[in-house]
């Protein structure tokens, strides 16, 4: 199982491009794809932990729920078993 945090920048870019294409193909090009890196310092251990995540989020109107479910399912197929990715449409 792959973790988004440990993927190479080329692999991350390729995944994001596939996700973007899926959103655009389904007339949801306005949905944002964001990445975030969190660094937590563990003072007692003298180290830090870093975590990078990918999020795709959009609140849709009730009459668009079927479209949202369809797109969410398609995005989850593209993401596959990559950890640290979330889809909420």
C-alpha positions as CSV (number, residue, x, y, z in Angstrom):
1,X,0.0,0.0,0.0
2,X,1.4,3.4,-1.0
3,X,1.2,6.5,1.2
4,X,0.7,9.9,-0.5
5,X,3.3,11.3,2.0
6,X,6.0,9.0,0.7
7,X,5.3,9.2,-3.0
8,X,7.8,10.9,-5.3
9,X,6.8,14.3,-6.6
10,X,6.4,12.8,-10.1
11,X,4.0,10.2,-8.8
12,X,2.0,12.8,-6.8
13,X,1.8,15.0,-9.9
14,X,0.6,12.0,-12.1
15,X,-2.1,11.1,-9.5
16,X,-3.3,14.7,-9.2
17,X,-3.4,15.0,-13.0
18,X,-5.6,11.9,-13.2
19,X,-7.9,13.2,-10.5
20,X,-8.2,16.6,-12.2
21,X,-9.0,15.0,-15.6
22,X,-11.8,12.9,-13.9
23,X,-13.3,16.0,-12.3
24,X,-13.1,18.0,-15.6
25,X,-14.6,15.1,-17.6
26,X,-17.5,15.0,-15.1
27,X,-18.2,18.8,-15.3
28,X,-16.8,19.3,-11.8
29,X,-13.7,21.3,-12.7
30,X,-14.4,23.8,-10.0
31,X,-13.7,21.2,-7.3
32,X,-10.5,22.0,-5.5
33,X,-7.7,19.4,-5.0
34,X,-5.5,20.5,-2.2
35,X,-2.4,19.1,-0.5
36,X,-1.1,19.9,2.9
37,X,2.0,19.1,4.8
38,X,2.0,19.1,8.6
39,X,5.1,18.9,10.7
40,X,4.9,18.0,14.3
41,X,7.8,18.5,16.7
42,X,8.3,15.9,19.4
43,X,10.4,17.9,21.9
44,X,11.1,15.1,24.3
45,X,12.5,12.8,21.5
46,X,14.2,15.7,19.7
47,X,12.6,14.8,16.4
48,X,9.7,15.7,14.2
49,X,7.1,13.8,12.1
50,X,5.9,15.1,8.8
51,X,2.7,14.1,7.1
52,X,1.5,15.1,3.6
53,X,-2.2,14.7,2.7
54,X,-4.4,15.1,-0.4
55,X,-8.0,16.3,-0.1
56,X,-10.7,16.7,-2.6
57,X,-13.8,18.4,-1.1
58,X,-16.9,20.1,-2.3
59,X,-20.4,20.6,-0.8
60,X,-23.1,20.0,-3.5
61,X,-26.7,20.9,-3.5
62,X,-29.1,18.1,-2.7
63,X,-30.2,17.7,-6.3
64,X,-26.6,17.0,-7.3
65,X,-26.1,14.1,-4.8
66,X,-26.2,11.4,-7.5
67,X,-23.6,13.2,-9.6
68,X,-21.5,13.7,-6.5
69,X,-21.6,10.0,-5.6
70,X,-20.7,9.0,-9.1
71,X,-17.7,11.3,-9.2
72,X,-16.6,10.3,-5.7
73,X,-16.7,6.7,-6.6
74,X,-14.6,7.4,-9.8
75,X,-12.1,9.4,-7.8
76,X,-11.7,6.6,-5.2
77,X,-11.0,4.1,-8.0
78,X,-8.2,6.3,-9.3
79,X,-6.8,6.8,-5.7
80,X,-7.0,3.0,-5.1
81,X,-5.0,1.9,-2.1
82,X,-3.1,5.2,-1.7
83,X,-3.2,6.3,2.0
84,X,-3.5,9.9,3.2
85,X,-6.0,10.8,0.6
86,X,-9.6,11.8,1.2
87,X,-12.6,12.5,-1.0
88,X,-15.7,14.3,0.3
89,X,-18.1,15.4,-2.4
